[in-house]
Amino acid sequence: MKKTILFGIFYLMAVPSIFAGGILTNANQSAQYVRMLSRNASVQVDAVYFNPAGVVKMEDGFHFALNNQSIFQTKTIENRFPLLNASIYKGDVSVPVFPTGFAVYKKDKLALSFGFGPNSGGGTAEYNTGLPSFETSIAQIPLSLKASGIETDAYSADLYFNGESVFWGGQLNMSWAFSEVVSGAVGVRVILAGNDYQGHIKGVSVIKDGESILVSDLMTGLAAQASAGATAFSQQPANGQMPAAMAAQYGFPSGTTFGQAAAVMSAKAAQATASAASARDRQVDLKQKGTGFTPIIGLNIQPDEKLNIGLKYEFKTKLEMENHTEKDDLGVYPDGDKFRNDLPAIFTAGVDYKLLNNLKISGSFNHYFDQSANMEGKEDEIDKNLYELALGMEYQLTEKTAVSAGIMHSETGVGQGYQTDISYSLSSNTVGFGMQFHINERFDLDLGGLFTVYKPSDKEITYKNGNKNLGTYKEIYSKTNLDFAIGLTYHLFN
């Protein structure tokens, strides 16, 4: 029973990045990205994030951009353990507001730039029916009671968790053009991380003779009966044998002594009391906060007007989170406790090439060094680092209108030991599309949308009830993602 509740609370830690990017990192930082998917060689305003050395290719003056994305994701877990009331669990993630912004000042060879946005998390995940990792334990309660001679028909419980997570990043860069061909950049990003979780497990019950009975009440009653029996037996001579009829009544073999019976009943009373305590209603209200810093270096190479190459390396972000606990009925998240939740180092490379004056193609590569990030041991279950490959194109329809599209493949490197219904990583394929409108010399409008299909993953789980093996059953993980974006850029030329 205790394990049941603990699984539920561990779920509260599981609101990782849910968007484009690595296991913990959001790469979808602009509307231009959403409509094209390949921006690592950008020399427009979103180069502040994707290619900071490329901002020196912008015109002299100030450039500002604001973007928002509305993102909707459905996470689905199927568990085939036969004792569950239902095999499908769905979690809905809704992010109507996902803002990012950029500012650039460019003068001759120098550019200063600033960017902000959710670099990890950014969503609210809500599970109204819990997850199989803790309901499978609740589902075994009728089986455990049957082993004690108590027949029940079914179980029920009120399970609810809501988790909000956002790691805000504020990035400052300085870029310099060493020549017409080569420019470089250095920068730093400050990460302000925050998780906010509420959840409860209430009304853990079994159905007996058509009536719903709280497990805590049932076990309290059993504890009282067992305690009364232990008291009665202890008043008899310890070495005296119980009458055969009495032994049979209490389920003891013939020849059992009163002392032996008293010891057994005392143990049953203690076990029932513990089960009653662990089955009572539980509630959690928890915030976690942390601050980290990400050094960034970049290089841009433009051999001619048609070709541009962008390179960037983000160092690992050492991030230590601290519990700010309002309510923790289990005592597993003491107020003030700390744990590591690093963001991995990232290497990115991109190439833009103009096939025609009005047609540009782009390729991007991202490599996330997940194995080197401290995730409290979770990194040990990662077999290889995640990478992404993207291909995009942009076609200038008119002087004021461009259309774009892109495709991207993300290949996760986690092993089966990493995958749980609480936290899982899947390989995926994404398509993006959209348009850019050059409203006038000062304003640009970007519109985009993307859709991600994830490759399902599964694992075999062996379940036990005490020493009894209940069998091995498959658990399947999948999800889908839909994203709409709008961005407005303002130019103030010198």
CORLINRA-V515946 format. One record per pair of residues at least 24 apart in sequence whose C-alpha atoms are under 8 Angstrom apart, sorted by the first residue. I is the first residue (numbers start at 1). J is the second residue. D is the distance in Angstrom with one decimal. If there is no record, write none. Layout:
I_J_D / I_J_D
//
This chain:
1_137_7.0 / 1_138_7.2 / 1_275_6.2 / 1_278_6.0 / 1_279_6.5 / 2_275_7.7 / 2_278_5.4 / 2_279_7.7 / 3_134_7.6 / 3_137_7.3 / 4_133_8.0 / 4_134_4.8 / 4_135_6.9 / 4_136_7.9 / 4_137_5.2 / 4_138_6.3 / 5_134_6.8 / 5_201_7.5 / 5_278_7.5 / 6_134_7.8 / 6_330_7.9 / 7_133_6.3 / 7_134_5.0 / 8_130_7.5 / 8_131_7.7 / 8_133_7.7 / 8_134_5.6 / 8_201_7.9 / 9_199_7.9 / 9_284_7.8 / 10_422_7.8 / 11_422_5.4 / 12_161_7.3 / 12_162_7.9 / 12_163_6.4 / 12_197_6.2 / 12_198_7.9 / 12_199_7.9 / 14_422_5.7 / 14_423_5.6 / 15_121_6.7 / 15_123_8.0 / 15_125_7.1 / 15_163_6.7 / 15_164_7.2 / 15_165_6.2 / 15_423_7.8 / 16_120_7.2 / 16_121_5.6 / 16_165_7.7 / 16_423_7.5 / 17_120_5.2 / 17_121_4.4 / 17_122_7.5 / 18_73_7.9 / 18_121_6.4 / 18_123_7.6 / 19_481_7.7 / 21_388_7.8 / 22_368_6.3 / 22_386_6.5 / 22_387_7.6 / 23_370_7.7 / 23_386_7.7 / 23_425_6.5 / 24_120_5.8 / 24_121_7.4 / 24_343_6.4 / 24_344_7.8 / 25_119_5.9 / 25_120_4.8 / 25_121_7.7 / 25_343_7.1 / 26_118_7.2 / 26_119_5.1 / 26_120_5.1 / 26_121_7.3 / 27_119_7.4 / 29_100_6.2 / 29_117_6.9 / 30_67_6.0 / 30_68_7.8 / 30_100_6.7 / 30_485_7.8 / 30_487_7.2 / 31_67_6.1 / 31_68_7.4 / 31_69_7.5 / 31_446_6.0 / 31_447_6.3 / 31_448_6.0 / 31_485_5.1 / 31_486_5.5 / 31_487_5.3 / 32_446_6.4 / 32_447_7.7 / 32_448_7.2 / 32_487_7.7 / 34_432_5.9 / 34_433_7.1 / 34_434_7.8 / 34_448_5.4 / 34_449_5.8 / 34_450_6.0 / 34_483_7.7 / 34_484_7.7 / 34_485_6.7 / 35_404_6.1 / 35_405_5.9 / 35_406_7.0 / 35_432_5.0 / 35_433_4.2 / 35_434_4.5 / 35_435_7.0 / 35_447_6.9 / 35_448_4.3 / 35_449_5.9 / 35_450_7.0 / 36_392_5.2 / 36_393_6.7 / 36_394_7.5 / 36_404_5.7 / 36_405_4.9 / 36_406_4.6 / 36_407_7.7 / 36_432_5.8 / 36_433_6.1 / 36_434_7.3 / 37_390_6.3 / 37_391_7.1 / 37_392_6.2 / 37_405_7.7 / 37_406_5.3 / 37_407_6.5 / 37_408_6.7 / 37_431_7.9 / 37_432_6.3 / 38_350_7.5 / 38_362_6.0 / 38_363_5.8 / 38_364_5.3 / 38_390_5.5 / 38_391_5.9 / 38_392_5.4 / 38_406_7.0 / 39_350_7.0 / 39_362_7.5 / 39_363_8.0 / 39_364_6.8 / 40_310_5.9 / 40_311_7.4 / 40_348_6.7 / 40_349_5.9 / 40_350_4.3 / 40_351_7.1 / 40_363_7.8 / 40_364_5.7 / 40_365_7.8 / 41_300_7.7 / 41_308_6.4 / 41_309_5.5 / 41_310_4.3 / 41_311_7.6 / 41_349_7.3 / 41_350_4.6 / 41_351_5.4 / 41_352_5.9 / 41_362_7.8 / 41_364_7.7 / 42_310_7.5 / 42_352_7.6 / 45_102_6.7 / 45_103_7.4 / 45_104_7.1 / 45_489_7.8 / 46_102_6.7 / 48_102_6.7 / 48_103_7.8 / 48_104_7.6 / 48_113_6.2 / 48_114_6.7 / 48_115_6.3 / 48_173_7.5 / 49_115_6.8 / 49_171_7.9 / 50_312_7.8 / 51_298_6.7 / 51_299_7.8 / 51_300_7.5 / 51_310_5.8 / 51_311_6.8 / 51_312_6.5 / 52_173_6.8 / 52_175_6.8 / 52_184_7.9 / 52_185_6.0 / 52_186_7.9 / 52_298_6.2 / 52_299_7.9 / 52_312_7.9 / 53_175_5.4 / 53_176_7.2 / 53_183_5.7 / 53_184_4.7 / 53_185_4.6 / 53_298_5.4 / 53_299_5.3 / 53_300_5.3 / 53_310_7.5 / 54_175_8.0 / 54_183_7.2 / 54_184_7.9 / 54_299_7.7 / 54_300_5.5 / 54_310_7.0 / 55_104_7.6 / 55_106_7.7 / 55_111_6.6 / 55_175_7.2 / 56_106_6.5 / 56_108_8.0 / 56_109_6.5 / 56_110_6.6 / 56_111_5.6 / 56_175_6.6 / 56_176_6.7 / 56_177_6.4 / 56_183_7.4 / 58_106_7.1 / 59_106_6.9 / 59_493_7.1 / 60_105_7.4 / 60_106_4.8 / 60_107_5.0 / 60_108_6.6 / 60_493_6.0 / 60_494_5.9 / 61_104_8.0 / 61_105_5.7 / 61_106_5.3 / 61_107_6.5 / 61_491_7.4 / 61_492_5.7 / 61_493_4.2 / 61_494_4.7 / 62_103_7.3 / 62_104_5.6 / 62_105_4.6 / 62_106_6.6 / 62_491_6.0 / 62_492_5.0 / 62_493_6.2 / 62_494_7.8 / 63_102_7.9 / 63_103_5.6 / 63_104_5.0 / 63_105_6.6 / 63_489_7.1 / 63_490_5.7 / 63_491_4.6 / 63_492_6.2 / 64_101_7.6 / 64_102_5.7 / 64_103_4.5 / 64_104_6.5 / 64_489_5.6 / 64_490_5.1 / 64_491_6.5 / 65_101_5.5 / 65_102_5.1 / 65_103_6.5 / 65_487_6.9 / 65_488_5.6 / 65_489_4.2 / 65_490_6.2 / 66_99_7.3 / 66_100_6.1 / 66_101_4.5 / 66_102_6.7 / 66_487_5.6 / 66_488_5.5 / 66_489_6.6 / 67_99_5.6 / 67_100_5.2 / 67_101_6.1 / 67_485_7.1 / 67_486_5.6 / 67_487_4.1 / 67_488_6.5 / 68_97_6.3 / 68_98_5.3 / 68_99_4.4 / 68_100_6.4 / 68_485_5.7 / 68_486_5.6 / 68_487_6.4 / 69_95_8.0 / 69_96_7.0 / 69_97_6.1 / 69_98_4.9 / 69_99_6.5 / 69_483_6.6 / 69_484_5.5 / 69_485_4.2 / 69_486_6.6 / 70_94_7.9 / 70_95_5.6 / 70_96_4.3 / 70_97_5.7 / 70_98_6.3 / 70_483_5.7 / 70_484_5.3 / 70_485_6.5 / 71_95_5.0 / 71_96_6.2 / 71_98_7.7 / 71_481_7.3 / 71_482_5.7 / 71_483_4.4 / 71_484_6.5 / 72_96_7.9 / 72_481_5.9 / 72_482_5.3 / 72_483_6.5 / 73_479_7.1 / 73_480_5.7 / 73_481_4.5 / 73_482_6.3 / 74_479_5.4 / 74_480_5.5 / 74_481_6.8 / 75_477_7.8 / 75_478_6.1 / 75_479_4.3 / 75_480_6.8 / 76_477_6.1 / 76_478_5.3 / 76_479_5.7 / 77_421_6.5 / 77_475_7.0 / 77_476_5.6 / 77_477_4.8 / 77_478_6.5 / 78_475_5.6 / 78_476_5.0 / 78_477_6.7 / 79_132_6.7 / 79_473_7.5 / 79_474_6.2 / 79_475_4.4 / 79_476_6.5 / 80_473_5.8 / 80_474_5.8 / 80_475_6.4 / 81_136_7.4 / 81_473_5.8 / 81_474_7.6 / 83_136_7.4 / 83_139_5.7 / 83_140_7.0 / 84_135_7.3 / 84_136_6.4 / 84_139_5.6 / 85_139_7.7 / 89_129_7.1 / 89_130_7.5 / 89_131_6.4 / 89_132_7.5 / 90_127_6.9 / 91_125_6.6 / 91_126_5.8 / 91_127_4.9 / 91_128_7.7 / 92_125_6.0 / 92_126_5.8 / 92_127_7.0 / 93_123_6.4 / 93_124_5.6 / 93_125_4.6 / 93_126_6.6 / 94_123_6.4 / 94_124_6.1 / 94_125_7.2 / 95_122_7.3 / 95_123_5.3 / 95_124_6.8 / 98_122_6.9 / 109_176_5.5 / 109_177_4.8 / 109_178_7.6 / 110_174_7.5 / 110_175_5.9 / 110_176_4.8 / 110_177_6.7 / 111_174_6.0 / 111_175_5.0 / 111_176_6.4 / 112_172_7.6 / 112_173_5.8 / 112_174_4.8 / 112_175_6.3 / 113_172_5.9 / 113_173_5.2 / 113_174_6.6 / 114_170_7.4 / 114_171_5.5 / 114_172_4.6 / 114_173_6.4 / 115_169_8.0 / 115_170_5.8 / 115_171_5.0 / 115_172_6.7 / 116_168_7.2 / 116_169_5.4 / 116_170_4.5 / 116_171_6.1 / 117_168_5.7 / 117_169_5.5 / 117_170_6.9 / 118_166_6.1 / 118_167_5.4 / 118_168_4.4 / 118_169_5.9 / 119_166_7.8 / 119_167_5.7 / 119_168_5.9 / 119_169_5.7 / 119_191_7.9 / 120_166_6.1 / 120_167_5.0 / 120_168_7.4 / 121_165_5.2 / 121_166_4.6 / 121_167_6.1 / 122_164_7.4 / 122_165_5.6 / 122_166_4.1 / 122_167_6.9 / 123_164_5.9 / 123_165_6.0 / 123_166_6.8 / 124_162_7.1 / 124_163_5.7 / 124_164_4.4 / 124_165_6.8 / 125_162_5.9 / 125_163_5.3 / 125_164_6.5 / 126_160_7.8 / 126_161_6.0 / 126_162_4.7 / 126_163_6.6 / 127_160_6.0 / 127_161_5.6 / 127_162_6.7 / 128_159_6.5 / 128_160_4.9 / 128_161_6.7 / 129_158_7.4 / 129_159_5.4 / 129_160_6.1 / 130_159_5.2 / 130_160_5.8 / 130_161_6.9 / 131_421_6.9 / 131_422_7.7 / 132_421_7.3 / 133_421_6.8 / 133_422_7.8 / 138_204_7.7 / 140_465_7.1 / 141_206_7.8 / 142_206_6.9 / 144_465_7.4 / 151_208_7.1 / 152_206_6.5 / 152_207_5.7 / 152_208_4.7 / 152_209_7.3 / 153_206_7.2 / 153_207_5.3 / 153_208_5.8 / 153_209_7.4 / 153_210_7.9 / 154_206_5.6 / 154_207_5.1 / 154_208_7.6 / 155_204_7.5 / 155_205_5.6 / 155_206_4.1 / 155_207_5.9 / 156_203_7.4 / 156_204_5.9 / 156_205_5.2 / 156_206_6.2 / 156_207_7.8 / 157_201_7.2 / 157_202_6.1 / 157_203_5.2 / 157_204_4.4 / 157_205_6.2 / 158_200_7.8 / 158_201_5.8 / 158_202_5.0 / 158_203_5.8 / 158_204_7.0 / 159_199_7.9 / 159_200_6.1 / 159_201_4.8 / 159_202_6.6 / 160_199_5.5 / 160_200_5.6 / 160_201_6.7 / 161_197_7.5 / 161_198_6.0 / 161_199_4.2 / 161_200_6.6 / 162_197_5.9 / 162_198_5.5 / 162_199_6.1 / 163_195_7.3 / 163_196_5.9 / 163_197_4.5 / 163_198_6.6 / 164_195_5.7 / 164_196_5.1 / 164_197_6.3 / 165_193_7.9 / 165_194_5.9 / 165_195_4.4 / 165_196_6.3 / 166_193_6.2 / 166_194_5.6 / 166_195_6.6 / 167_191_6.2 / 167_192_5.5 / 167_193_4.0 / 167_194_6.0 / 168_192_5.1 / 168_193_6.2 / 180_302_7.6 / 181_300_7.9 / 181_301_5.5 / 181_302_4.8 / 181_303_5.5 / 181_304_7.7 / 182_299_7.3 / 182_300_5.7 / 182_301_4.8 / 182_302_6.6 / 183_299_5.9 / 183_300_5.2 / 183_301_6.7 / 184_297_7.6 / 184_298_5.6 / 184_299_4.5 / 184_300_6.2 / 185_297_5.6 / 185_298_4.9 / 185_299_6.4 / 186_295_7.7 / 186_296_5.7 / 186_297_4.5 / 186_298_6.4 / 187_295_6.0 / 187_296_4.8 / 187_297_6.3 / 188_293_6.8 / 188_294_5.4 / 188_295_4.5 / 188_296_5.6 / 189_293_5.7 / 189_294_4.9 / 189_295_6.5 / 189_296_7.6 / 190_291_7.3 / 190_292_5.9 / 190_293_4.7 / 190_294_6.5 / 191_291_5.5 / 191_292_5.0 / 191_293_6.0 / 191_294_7.7 / 192_289_7.6 / 192_290_6.2 / 192_291_4.9 / 192_292_6.9 / 193_288_7.9 / 193_289_5.5 / 193_290_5.0 / 193_291_6.0 / 193_321_7.8 / 194_287_7.1 / 194_288_5.6 / 194_289_4.6 / 194_290_6.7 / 195_287_5.5 / 195_288_5.0 / 195_289_6.6 / 196_285_7.9 / 196_286_5.9 / 196_287_4.5 / 196_288_6.6 / 197_284_7.5 / 197_285_5.9 / 197_286_5.2 / 197_287_6.3 / 198_283_7.6 / 198_284_5.5 / 198_285_4.6 / 198_286_6.4 / 199_283_5.8 / 199_284_5.3 / 199_285_6.8 / 200_281_7.4 / 200_282_5.6 / 200_283_4.4 / 200_284_6.4 / 201_281_5.7 / 201_282_5.3 / 201_283_6.6 / 202_280_7.2 / 202_281_4.5 / 202_282_6.5 / 203_280_7.5 / 203_281_6.5 / 204_279_6.4 / 204_280_7.4 / 204_281_7.7 / 215_276_6.6 / 215_279_6.3 / 215_280_7.9 / 216_275_7.2 / 216_276_4.0 / 216_277_6.6 / 216_278_7.8 / 216_279_5.3 / 216_280_5.7 / 217_276_6.9 / 218_276_7.6 / 219_272_5.2 / 219_273_6.6 / 219_275_6.5 / 219_276_5.0 / 220_272_6.6 / 220_273_6.0 / 220_276_5.7 / 222_269_7.1 / 222_272_6.4 / 223_268_7.0 / 223_269_4.2 / 223_270_7.0 / 223_271_7.8 / 223_272_5.0 / 223_273_5.6 / 224_269_6.9 / 225_269_7.7 / 226_265_5.1 / 226_266_6.6 / 226_268_6.2 / 226_269_5.0 / 227_265_6.5 / 227_266_6.0 / 227_269_5.4 / 229_262_7.1 / 229_265_6.4 / 230_261_7.1 / 230_262_4.3 / 230_263_7.0 / 230_264_7.8 / 230_265_5.0 / 230_266_5.5 / 231_262_7.1 / 232_262_7.9 / 233_258_5.3 / 233_259_6.9 / 233_261_6.7 / 233_262_5.2 / 234_258_6.7 / 234_259_6.4 / 234_262_5.6 / 282_329_5.7 / 282_330_7.4 / 283_327_6.9 / 283_328_6.4 / 283_329_5.8 / 284_326_7.8 / 284_327_5.2 / 284_328_4.8 / 284_329_6.5 / 285_325_6.5 / 285_326_5.4 / 285_327_4.9 / 285_328_6.6 / 286_323_7.1 / 286_324_6.1 / 286_325_4.6 / 286_326_5.8 / 286_327_6.7 / 286_328_7.6 / 287_323_6.1 / 287_324_5.0 / 287_325_6.1 / 287_326_7.9 / 288_321_6.0 / 288_322_5.3 / 288_323_4.6 / 288_324_5.7 / 289_321_5.2 / 289_322_5.4 / 289_323_6.9 / 289_324_7.6 / 290_319_6.4 / 290_320_5.6 / 290_321_4.4 / 290_322_6.3 / 291_319_6.1 / 291_320_7.0 / 291_321_7.6 / 292_317_5.9 / 292_318_5.8 / 292_319_4.9 / 292_320_7.5 / 293_317_5.7 / 293_318_7.0 / 293_319_8.0 / 306_352_7.8 / 306_353_5.4 / 306_354_4.9 / 306_355_7.6 / 307_351_7.3 / 307_352_5.8 / 307_353_4.7 / 307_354_6.7 / 308_351_5.8 / 308_352_5.2 / 308_353_6.6 / 309_349_7.5 / 309_350_5.7 / 309_351_4.6 / 309_352_6.5 / 310_349_5.7 / 310_350_5.1 / 310_351_6.5 / 311_347_7.7 / 311_348_5.8 / 311_349_4.6 / 311_350_6.6 / 312_347_5.9 / 312_348_5.2 / 312_349_6.6 / 313_345_7.4 / 313_346_5.7 / 313_347_4.6 / 313_348_6.5 / 314_345_5.3 / 314_346_5.0 / 314_347_6.5 / 315_344_7.4 / 315_345_4.5 / 315_346_6.7 / 316_342_7.2 / 316_343_6.0 / 316_344_4.8 / 316_345_4.0 / 316_346_7.6 / 316_373_7.0 / 317_342_5.6 / 317_343_5.0 / 317_344_6.4 / 317_345_7.1 / 318_342_4.9 / 318_343_6.8 / 318_374_7.9 / 319_343_7.1 / 339_376_7.1 / 340_374_6.2 / 340_375_5.8 / 340_376_5.9 / 341_373_8.0 / 341_374_6.3 / 341_375_4.9 / 341_376_7.1 / 342_373_5.4 / 342_374_5.4 / 342_375_6.1 / 343_370_8.0 / 343_373_6.3 / 344_368_6.3 / 344_369_5.4 / 344_370_5.3 / 344_371_8.0 / 344_372_6.8 / 344_373_5.0 / 345_369_5.3 / 345_370_7.4 / 345_372_7.9 / 345_373_7.7 / 358_395_5.7 / 358_396_4.8 / 358_397_7.5 / 359_393_7.3 / 359_394_5.9 / 359_395_4.6 / 359_396_6.4 / 360_393_5.6 / 360_394_5.2 / 360_395_6.5 / 361_391_7.5 / 361_392_5.8 / 361_393_4.3 / 361_394_6.5 / 362_391_5.7 / 362_392_5.0 / 362_393_5.9 / 363_389_7.6 / 363_390_5.6 / 363_391_4.6 / 363_392_6.4 / 364_388_7.9 / 364_389_5.9 / 364_390_5.1 / 364_391_6.5 / 365_389_4.8 / 365_390_6.5 / 378_418_6.9 / 381_414_6.3 / 381_415_5.7 / 381_416_7.6 / 381_417_5.6 / 381_418_5.0 / 382_413_6.0 / 382_414_4.2 / 382_415_5.5 / 382_418_6.8 / 383_413_5.5 / 383_414_5.4 / 383_415_5.5 / 384_412_7.8 / 384_413_4.5 / 384_414_6.6 / 385_412_7.0 / 385_413_5.3 / 385_414_7.8 / 386_410_7.3 / 386_411_5.7 / 386_412_4.5 / 386_413_5.2 / 387_411_5.6 / 387_412_6.8 / 399_438_7.6 / 400_437_5.6 / 400_438_4.5 / 400_439_6.7 / 400_440_8.0 / 401_435_7.2 / 401_436_5.8 / 401_437_4.8 / 401_438_6.2 / 402_435_5.6 / 402_436_5.1 / 402_437_6.6 / 403_433_7.8 / 403_434_5.9 / 403_435_4.4 / 403_436_6.4 / 404_433_5.6 / 404_434_5.5 / 404_435_6.0 / 405_431_7.5 / 405_432_5.4 / 405_433_4.1 / 405_434_6.5 / 406_431_5.7 / 406_432_5.0 / 406_433_6.4 / 407_431_4.6 / 407_432_6.3 / 416_459_6.6 / 419_459_7.7 / 421_477_7.1 / 424_477_7.5 / 426_454_6.1 / 426_455_6.1 / 426_456_6.8 / 426_457_6.8 / 426_478_7.6 / 427_454_5.8 / 427_455_5.5 / 428_452_6.7 / 428_453_5.6 / 428_454_4.1 / 428_455_5.6 / 429_453_5.5 / 429_454_6.5 / 441_491_7.5 / 442_489_7.9 / 442_490_5.4 / 442_491_4.7 / 442_492_6.6 / 443_488_7.1 / 443_489_5.6 / 443_490_4.8 / 443_491_6.5 / 444_488_5.8 / 444_489_5.1 / 444_490_6.7 / 445_486_7.4 / 445_487_5.8 / 445_488_4.8 / 445_489_6.5 / 446_485_7.9 / 446_486_5.6 / 446_487_4.9 / 446_488_6.4 / 447_484_7.8 / 447_485_5.8 / 447_486_4.7 / 447_487_6.6 / 448_484_5.9 / 448_485_5.1 / 448_486_6.5 / 449_482_7.6 / 449_483_5.5 / 449_484_4.4 / 449_485_6.0 / 450_482_6.0 / 450_483_5.2 / 450_484_6.7 / 451_480_7.8 / 451_481_5.8 / 451_482_4.7 / 451_483_6.5 / 452_480_5.9 / 452_481_5.0 / 452_482_6.6 / 453_479_7.3 / 453_480_5.4 / 453_481_7.0 / 454_478_6.4 / 454_479_6.0 / 454_480_6.3
//
